[in-house]
Every structure is written in structure tokens, then in C-alpha cells.
Amino acid sequence: AVEKAHDAGIRVIMITGDNDKTAETIGLQLGIVHEGSEILLGSQIEDFSDKELLKILPKISIIARATPFHKARIVKLLQQQGEIVAVTGDGVNDAIALKQANVGISMGKIGTDVARDASDIVILDDNFETIVNAVEEGRNITRNLKNAISYLLMTNFTEGFLLLIGLAFGYTGLLIPIQILYINLISDGLPALALAFTPRDPDIMKMKPKKDLELLGKNDFIYVALIGLSE
């Protein structure tokens, strides 16, 4: 699951109150620690200013001996760097970081009531892989929505363009109402419905994540206009 997350451009950081040697051993086994990464201690966090931490955070994979306030501070600094941060936790000491994160994720089996109340999502099986699978499912849903909306915009752009041309030349009979209804029912509805239920893309988790919330970007609208005109 960690490898799959890395392939998808999701950075995995372990923040724990445990000993740094324990954290390093587990991090190596799971593939969280990689070449060039470093381990940061909670005591070092207190010695560094926010400016200094911002410089070294890109190299950090594990933070050990961390207190609840250290966790929340790291999350806040990552957000300042423009990162979309999801935090997983199960204890009372994770509540501050869960609340600070863009997405707080608590454990459903061993998680405390405080952690669950502070989080946005509760994982019922306490499995990190479930989070990665949810990201994959979300990416596929977003892709299908984008494809369906783009297709509908293309066909409606064509209709609108024809109507405008007709109005410009004083002729309103280019598309009669029954033709527009036929296009919307047959040419628009069924293909768009099929696009919405397109099977999963096996390479969706090899694409880098987007940090903006736009479903369609500038290039997508240009593509819609060009294809709409060509139709």
C-alpha cells in the first residue's frame, strides 16, 4: 500500500511518539524510509524555527518522539508548503493533528471516541490500504465525471453554436425542438451515462495528484470548444 501511494505521488510520513530506532526499523520494513530521507526527533522540532523546519521537511520521512503539539505543528507547516494533508490516528493525543489536517482519518476498531469525533473519515477496518484504495476509487470517479461532463459540454456547445449562427443570419430553423430533444435523449444521454460508468483505469494510481479543486481546467475548456466546433 505504501509503494502504491508513492507511485501515485502521495508522500507518506510516519509521525510517532515511539523511539526513533523503533520507528526507523518499521519505516525501513514498510518502505517509508528511502534514500536521502531523514529522521527528525521531537526535541529537534522544539529547537527549530518554522522557517528552518520548512527547509528540512521535504527530506523528512519519519518524526519520532513527537508530542501531540509537534504533530499539529508539522501538519500546519506542510499545509503552508501547499500540501493537502491527510492525518491518520487513533488516540486522544492525535485529536489536535486530526483537526488541523485537511482530512482527518481515525481508526474505527481501536480509535478513541475523541479521535473519531475530531476526524472527517473513520476507517472501519483500521487498514492503511483502505485509504489508498479509497484514493484510487475517488480518482476513477473524478475521471468518469470529467469525461461525462466534457462530452455533454461538447455536444451542447455544438447545439448552441448552430442556434447562434441561425439567429445571426435570421434563420431559426437550423434545429427544430424535436431535433434538440432527440440529440439530448439519444446522442447526449446514453453516451454520457456510459462514460460515467467506464471501468477503472489500471494506471490511475501512476498519475501525479492535482492540488486544485477544478474538475475542468483551462485546457479542458479549450478542448471542448475545439471539438464542439469541429462537430
Sequence and secondary structure as in RCSB ss.txt:
>XXXX:A:sequence
AVEKAHDAGIRVIMITGDNDKTAETIGLQLGIVHEGSEILLGSQIEDFSDKELLKILPKISIIARATPFHKARIV
KLLQQQGEIVAVTGDGVNDAIALKQANVGISMGKIGTDVARDASDIVILDDNFETIVNAVEEGRNITRNLKNAIS
YLLMTNFTEGFLLLIGLAFGYTGLLIPIQILYINLISDGLPALALAFTPRDPDIMKMKPKKDLELLGKNDFIYVA
LIGLSE
>XXXX:A:secstr
 HHHHHHTT    EE SS HHHHHHHHHHHT S TT EEEEHHHHHHS HHHHHHHGGGEEEEES  HHHHHHHH
HHHHHTT   EEEE SGGGHHHHHHSSEEEEESSS  HHHHHH SEEETT  HHHHHHHHHHHHHHHHHHHHHHH
HHHHHHHHHHHHHHHHHHTT   SS HHHHHHIIIIIIIHHHHHHHT    TTGGGS    S  SS HHHHHHHH
HHHHH 
